[in-house]
Amino acid sequence: MSDIKTVAVLGAGTMGSGIAHVFARSGFNVLLCDIDQRLVESALTKIRTNLGREAAKGKLAESDVEAALARITTTTDRESLSAAGFAVEAASERFDIKTDIFRALDRILPADAILATNTSSISITKLAAQTTRPAQVIGMHFFNPVPVMQLVEVIRGMATSDATFSTVRDLSVKLGKTPVEVNDAPGFVSNRVLMPLINEAAYAVMEGVATPQAVDEVFKLGMAHPMGPLTLADFIGLDVCVDIMRVLYDGLGNPKYNPCPLLVRMVDAGWLGRKSGKGFYTYEK
């Protein structure tokens, strides 16, 4: 880990920008890459805002904000990532997209570089098989919002080496996170448990058992959840929830993992939650 100085982050969305934020804040040089220049510029603006909030709360010195930002370089050219000794992929939750990225990283990055994925459900073993370095492929599943949430699920694929696992575990600690070891299985632990809860909450609304507000109040007041499952679904993105449910169904073959028809219809309508302005609730863009 002491040799890792530059980290590539693939994907400049909510998760990618958060991952770039914590690496830069922790002293690493970051190459933040996406296919659209507007996306990486927007991500950099978001990182600046969030670092500023941390400074306003006294969690970070003002001088550290500019220092962290200076460590981030944005790019739309994957070939420019060759200087990285470690990579984290945080693209859309689709196997074909991730496969394309992993094959490119395998070709571009040094032979000893570790390739990590922030996937929330896709098999680490399958992604590793797309590369010539399966022992150096691992899951590093951060949680949203990345600068705040402490957990990182560190997921071993079948071929992941002990050295790779140890490096990523120690790296997570250096980022101020708490790593939890998980073996490769659809949805790992977090989403294998969480997504069926969200799915069943959607069924309760679809079947007229209760309104979204009522479902969420039950979980906040009765189970001490900080937010209800449908508010959380909107926060995650309903399209992401449906994608993960389909991965669970394909991987485990149990019909209980089929996405709720209401969720599917909402996604088809473009009601994706906070990011689209409408989901189970309506939001100001």
C-alpha positions in Angstrom: 0.0 0.0 0.0 2.9 2.4 0.7 3.7 2.2 -3.0 0.3 3.4 -4.1 0.5 7.1 -4.8 -1.9 7.6 -7.7 -5.4 6.2 -7.9 -7.7 6.0 -11.0 -11.4 6.4 -10.4 -13.6 5.3 -13.3 -17.0 7.0 -13.2 -17.7 10.6 -12.1 -21.3 10.1 -10.8 -22.4 10.2 -7.2 -20.3 7.3 -6.1 -17.3 8.0 -8.2 -17.1 11.7 -7.1 -17.4 10.6 -3.5 -14.6 8.0 -3.9 -12.4 10.5 -5.5 -13.1 12.9 -2.7 -12.0 10.5 0.1 -8.9 9.4 -1.8 -7.8 13.0 -2.4 -8.6 14.0 1.1 -6.4 11.2 2.4 -3.4 12.3 0.4 -3.6 10.3 -2.8 -3.3 11.7 -6.3 -6.5 10.9 -8.1 -7.2 10.5 -11.9 -11.0 10.9 -12.2 -12.2 9.6 -15.5 -15.5 9.6 -17.3 -16.7 9.6 -20.9 -18.0 13.1 -20.8 -16.1 16.2 -19.9 -19.2 17.8 -18.4 -19.5 14.9 -16.0 -16.0 15.2 -14.6 -16.3 19.0 -14.3 -19.6 18.6 -12.5 -18.0 16.0 -10.2 -15.1 18.3 -9.4 -17.6 21.1 -8.5 -19.5 18.7 -6.2 -16.2 17.6 -4.5 -15.2 21.3 -4.0 -18.6 22.0 -2.4 -18.5 18.9 -0.1 -14.9 19.6 1.0 -16.0 23.2 1.8 -18.8 21.9 4.0 -16.3 19.7 5.9 -14.1 22.7 6.4 -17.1 24.8 7.6 -17.8 22.1 10.2 -14.2 22.1 11.4 -13.5 18.6 10.1 -10.9 19.9 7.6 -8.6 22.9 7.5 -9.3 25.4 4.7 -5.8 24.9 3.4 -6.6 21.1 3.1 -9.5 21.8 0.8 -7.3 23.4 -1.9 -4.6 20.8 -1.3 -7.1 18.0 -1.9 -8.5 19.6 -5.0 -5.0 20.0 -6.4 -4.5 16.3 -6.1 -7.4 15.6 -8.5 -6.9 15.5 -12.2 -9.9 15.0 -14.5 -9.8 13.2 -17.8 -11.9 11.6 -20.5 -9.0 9.6 -21.9 -8.6 6.1 -20.3 -5.1 5.9 -21.8 -4.0 8.6 -19.5 -4.6 6.4 -16.5 -1.3 4.4 -17.0 0.3 6.3 -14.1 -2.1 4.8 -11.5 -1.1 2.0 -9.3 -4.6 1.3 -8.1 -8.0 1.7 -9.8 -11.6 1.8 -8.5 -14.4 1.4 -11.1 -17.7 3.1 -10.1 -19.7 3.0 -13.4 -23.3 1.9 -14.0 -24.4 -1.4 -12.5 -24.2 -3.2 -15.8 -21.9 -6.1 -16.4 -21.2 -5.1 -20.1 -20.1 -1.6 -19.1 -17.9 -2.9 -16.2 -16.4 -5.6 -18.5 -15.4 -3.0 -21.0 -13.7 -0.9 -18.3 -11.9 -3.8 -16.7 -10.5 -5.0 -20.0 -9.2 -1.5 -20.7 -7.7 -1.1 -17.2 -6.1 -4.5 -17.5 -4.4 -3.4 -20.7 -3.5 0.2 -19.5 -2.4 -0.1 -15.9 0.9 -1.5 -14.7 1.0 -5.3 -14.3 1.2 -5.1 -10.4 -1.8 -2.7 -10.1 -4.9 -3.8 -8.2 -8.3 -3.3 -10.0 -11.2 -2.8 -7.6 -14.9 -2.4 -8.4 -17.5 -0.5 -6.4 -20.2 -2.8 -7.7 -23.1 -3.3 -5.3 -24.1 -6.7 -6.6 -22.2 -8.0 -9.7 -19.9 -11.0 -9.3 -16.2 -10.1 -8.5 -15.2 -13.5 -9.9 -16.9 -12.9 -13.3 -15.3 -9.4 -13.6 -11.9 -10.8 -12.6 -12.2 -13.4 -15.4 -12.3 -10.6 -17.9 -8.7 -9.7 -17.0 -5.2 -11.3 -17.1 -4.8 -10.6 -13.4 -7.7 -12.2 -11.5 -5.7 -12.4 -8.3 -5.5 -8.6 -8.3 -9.2 -8.0 -8.8 -11.4 -7.2 -5.7 -14.7 -5.6 -4.7 -14.4 -2.3 -2.7 -18.0 -1.4 -2.1 -18.4 2.1 -0.6 -21.7 3.5 0.6 -23.5 6.7 -0.2 -22.6 9.4 0.7 -19.0 8.2 0.5 -17.3 10.9 2.5 -19.7 10.3 5.5 -20.5 6.5 5.5 -17.9 4.4 7.4 -18.5 1.0 5.9 -16.6 -0.5 3.0 -17.5 -4.1 2.0 -14.3 -5.7 0.8 -15.3 -8.6 -1.4 -13.0 -11.4 -2.4 -13.5 -13.1 -5.8 -12.6 -16.8 -6.1 -9.1 -15.9 -7.3 -8.5 -12.8 -5.2 -5.1 -13.2 -3.4 -4.5 -12.6 0.3 -2.0 -9.8 -0.6 -4.7 -8.0 -2.7 -7.2 -8.4 0.1 -4.7 -7.1 2.8 -3.8 -4.1 0.6 -7.4 -3.1 0.1 -8.3 -3.7 3.7 -5.4 -1.5 4.9 -6.2 1.1 2.2 -9.8 1.3 3.5 -8.5 2.1 7.0 -6.2 4.8 5.6 -9.3 6.4 4.0 -10.9 6.5 7.5 -13.3 3.7 6.7 -14.1 0.4 8.4 -13.6 -2.6 6.1 -15.7 -5.7 6.5 -14.7 -8.9 4.7 -17.4 -10.5 2.5 -17.2 -13.4 0.1 -18.4 -13.2 -3.5 -22.2 -13.8 -3.8 -25.0 -11.9 -5.5 -25.7 -8.7 -3.6 -22.9 -9.5 -1.1 -24.4 -8.8 2.4 -25.7 -5.3 2.2 -27.9 -5.5 -0.9 -28.9 -9.1 -0.4 -30.7 -8.0 2.7 -31.6 -4.4 1.8 -33.0 -4.7 -1.6 -35.7 -7.3 -0.7 -36.8 -4.9 2.1 -37.1 -2.1 -0.4 -38.9 -4.4 -2.9 -41.4 -5.5 -0.3 -42.0 -1.9 0.8 -42.8 -1.2 -2.9 -45.3 -4.1 -2.9 -47.0 -2.7 0.2 -47.6 0.6 -1.7 -48.6 -1.2 -4.9 -51.1 -3.4 -3.1 -52.6 -0.5 -1.2 -51.4 -1.6 2.2 -50.1 1.9 3.0 -48.8 5.1 1.4 -45.1 5.6 0.9 -45.1 8.1 3.8 -46.8 5.6 6.1 -44.4 2.8 5.1 -41.4 5.0 5.9 -42.9 6.2 9.2 -43.3 2.6 10.4 -39.6 2.0 9.8 -38.4 5.3 11.3 -40.6 5.2 14.4 -40.9 1.5 14.9 -37.5 0.2 13.8 -35.3 3.3 14.5 -34.2 3.5 10.9 -32.8 7.0 10.1 -34.9 7.0 6.9 -37.6 4.7 5.6 -37.0 2.1 2.8 -38.8 4.1 0.1 -36.9 7.4 0.9 -33.7 5.3 0.8 -34.8 3.8 -2.6 -35.3 7.3 -4.0 -31.9 8.2 -2.7 -30.2 5.2 -4.2 -32.1 5.5 -7.5 -35.0 3.3 -8.4 -33.2 2.1 -11.6 -30.3 1.0 -9.5 -32.7 -0.9 -7.2 -34.3 -2.7 -10.1 -30.9 -3.6 -11.6 -29.7 -5.0 -8.3 -32.9 -7.0 -7.9 -32.4 -8.5 -11.3 -28.8 -9.5 -10.5 -30.1 -11.1 -7.3 -32.7 -13.0 -9.3 -30.3 -14.1 -12.0 -27.7 -15.2 -9.5 -29.9 -16.9 -6.9 -32.8 -18.0 -9.0 -35.4 -17.4 -6.3 -38.6 -15.6 -7.5 -38.6 -13.5 -4.3 -35.9 -11.4 -5.9 -38.0 -10.4 -8.9 -38.4 -6.6 -8.8 -41.8 -5.3 -7.8 -43.9 -4.4 -10.9 -44.5 -0.9 -9.5 -40.7 -0.3 -9.3 -40.3 -1.4 -12.9 -43.2 0.8 -14.1 -41.7 3.8 -12.2 -38.3 3.3 -13.8 -39.9 2.9 -17.3 -41.7 6.2 -16.6 -38.3 7.9 -15.8 -39.3 8.2 -12.1 -35.8 7.3 -10.7 -36.0 9.1 -7.4 -33.9 12.1 -6.3 -31.8 12.3 -9.4 -34.8 12.7 -11.7 -36.9 14.8 -9.3 -39.6 12.2 -8.9 -39.8 8.7 -7.4 -41.9 7.7 -4.4 -41.6 11.4 -3.5 -41.2 14.6 -5.5 -38.0 16.6 -5.2 -36.9 20.0 -6.4 -34.1 19.6 -9.0 
